[in-house]
C-alpha cells in the first residue's frame, strides 16, 4: 500500500512537471528568412501601395496546455522599409513619415493572449513606432507545426492588424489621401524551437 502511495505521488509530480514544462520557446527564423513583415496602404484611395520591412527579429513562447501564457516580442528595423521604389522609400524614411534617423526601431511586446480555438487567437500588446506606444491587437492563426529536415522543430503563425497613421503622428500622411489613414500590417512568422 505504501509503495502504491509513493508511486502515485511520483506520477502526480511527474505529470505536474510535464505540464509546467509545456511552454516552448521559439526564435524567428531570420537565418533562413522564413519570416515576413509586410504592410499595405491605399494610395489616394485609387490603389494599394505594398511594402515590407526587410530586417527584424523576435521570439515567441507557445504553451499548448495554457494558451494564456503565449507571448511574443519583436523588433523591427524601420530603416529597412522597402516599397520597391527608391525615391518613395527615401521619403517614407524621412521626418515626414517614419523619421528613421530619430526612431530607427519599432517594437511589439505582447501583454496577453486570448485563445479562440482552432489555432486562432487574439494577441494584445504594446506597439511602439516613432517613439509612440499604443496598445494593439493582432488576429493570430497558427499555420502549422512539426519537425524540419535539419533536426529542428518549427511552428508557424500569421497575424494581422490595422494601424492608424494619425496615432503615430506621421506629419505628411495626408499626402496619401484620407484612405491612407488605415494601414494593414501582416506578419508571417516561422519559429525554430530553442
C-alpha positions in Angstrom: 0.0 0.0 0.0 2.8 2.4 0.9 4.6 1.6 -2.4 1.4 2.4 -4.4 1.1 5.7 -2.5 4.7 6.6 -3.3 4.2 5.6 -7.0 1.0 7.7 -7.1 2.9 10.8 -5.8 5.6 10.3 -8.3 3.1 10.1 -11.2 1.4 13.3 -10.0 4.7 15.0 -9.6 5.9 13.9 -13.0 2.6 15.0 -14.5 2.9 18.4 -12.9 6.5 18.8 -14.1 5.5 17.9 -17.6 2.7 20.4 -17.5 5.0 23.1 -16.1 7.4 22.5 -18.9 4.8 22.5 -21.6 5.7 26.1 -22.7 8.0 26.1 -25.8 10.3 28.9 -26.8 10.9 29.8 -30.4 13.2 32.2 -32.3 12.0 33.8 -35.6 13.7 32.0 -38.5 15.7 35.0 -39.7 18.6 33.0 -40.9 16.5 31.0 -43.3 14.3 34.1 -43.8 11.1 32.1 -43.2 9.5 35.2 -41.7 8.0 38.3 -43.2 6.5 41.6 -42.0 4.5 43.4 -44.7 2.1 46.3 -45.0 -0.4 47.8 -47.4 -2.0 51.2 -47.5 -4.3 52.8 -50.0 -2.7 55.4 -52.3 -5.1 58.3 -52.7 -7.9 55.7 -52.5 -7.1 54.5 -56.0 -4.8 51.6 -55.5 -2.8 49.7 -52.9 0.8 50.6 -52.0 2.6 47.5 -50.7 5.8 47.3 -48.7 7.7 45.3 -46.2 10.4 45.6 -43.5 13.4 43.5 -44.6 15.2 43.4 -41.2 13.6 42.4 -37.9 14.0 39.9 -35.2 12.0 38.3 -32.4 10.9 35.3 -30.4 7.7 33.8 -29.1 6.5 31.4 -26.4 3.9 28.8 -27.1 2.1 26.9 -24.3 -0.5 24.5 -25.7 -1.7 23.5 -22.2 -2.1 27.1 -21.0 -2.6 29.4 -24.1 -2.8 32.4 -21.8 0.9 32.0 -21.4 1.6 32.6 -25.1 3.7 35.6 -25.8 5.7 37.3 -28.5 8.4 40.0 -28.7 9.5 41.6 -32.0 11.9 44.4 -33.0 11.7 45.9 -36.5 14.5 47.9 -38.1 12.3 50.6 -39.7 15.2 51.7 -41.8 14.8 48.5 -43.8 11.4 49.7 -45.2 11.1 48.7 -48.8 8.2 49.6 -51.2 10.1 48.7 -54.4 10.7 52.4 -55.2 13.9 54.1 -54.0 12.7 57.7 -54.0 9.4 56.8 -52.3 11.3 54.8 -49.7 13.6 57.7 -49.0 10.6 60.0 -48.5 8.9 57.4 -46.2 12.1 57.2 -44.1 12.2 61.0 -43.7 10.8 63.0 -40.8 7.6 63.4 -42.9 6.7 59.8 -42.1 8.8 57.3 -40.2 11.6 59.6 -39.2 14.1 56.7 -39.1 17.0 59.0 -38.2 15.4 59.7 -34.8 13.3 56.5 -34.4 15.2 53.6 -36.2 13.3 50.8 -34.4 9.7 49.7 -33.8 8.8 47.1 -31.2 5.9 44.9 -30.2 5.7 43.3 -26.8 2.7 41.2 -26.0 0.8 41.7 -22.8 -1.9 39.0 -23.1 -3.3 36.3 -25.4 -6.9 35.1 -25.8 -7.4 31.6 -27.3 -10.3 31.4 -29.7 -9.9 27.7 -30.5 -9.0 26.0 -33.8 -5.5 27.5 -33.8 -6.8 31.1 -33.6 -6.4 33.8 -31.0 -6.0 37.5 -30.2 -2.6 38.7 -29.1 -2.7 42.1 -27.3 0.4 44.1 -26.8 2.3 47.4 -26.8 3.4 48.5 -30.3 5.9 51.4 -30.3 6.6 53.4 -33.5 8.1 56.8 -33.9 8.6 56.8 -30.1 4.8 56.5 -29.6 3.4 53.4 -27.8 -0.2 52.2 -28.4 -2.0 49.0 -27.3 -2.9 47.0 -30.4 -4.5 43.6 -31.1 -3.2 41.0 -33.6 -5.6 38.4 -35.1 -3.4 35.3 -34.9 -3.8 32.0 -36.8 -1.4 29.0 -36.4 -0.4 27.7 -39.8 1.4 24.5 -38.8 4.0 22.8 -36.7 6.4 19.9 -36.8 9.9 18.6 -37.4 12.1 20.1 -40.1 14.6 18.3 -42.3 17.6 19.6 -40.3 16.7 18.0 -36.9 14.8 21.0 -35.5 11.2 21.7 -34.7 9.2 24.6 -36.1 5.9 26.3 -35.5 4.4 29.0 -37.8 1.8 31.7 -37.4 0.3 34.6 -39.3 -1.1 37.7 -37.7 -2.9 40.8 -38.9 -3.8 44.2 -37.5 -4.8 47.6 -38.7 -2.8 50.7 -37.6 -3.8 54.3 -37.9 -1.2 56.7 -39.2 -2.6 59.6 -37.1 -1.9 57.6 -33.9 1.8 57.8 -34.8 2.0 61.4 -35.9 3.1 60.9 -39.5 3.3 64.5 -40.4 2.6 64.1 -44.2 0.2 61.2 -44.1 -2.5 63.4 -45.6 -0.4 63.4 -48.8 -1.5 59.9 -49.4 -5.2 60.8 -49.1 -7.8 60.2 -46.4 -8.0 56.5 -47.3 -4.3 56.1 -46.2 -5.2 56.6 -42.5 -5.6 52.8 -42.1 -2.5 50.6 -42.7 -2.9 46.9 -42.8 0.1 45.1 -41.2 0.7 41.4 -41.9 3.1 39.0 -40.1 4.1 35.6 -41.4 6.4 34.1 -38.8 8.1 30.7 -38.7 9.8 30.0 -35.4 12.5 27.4 -34.6 12.2 25.8 -31.2 15.1 26.6 -28.9 
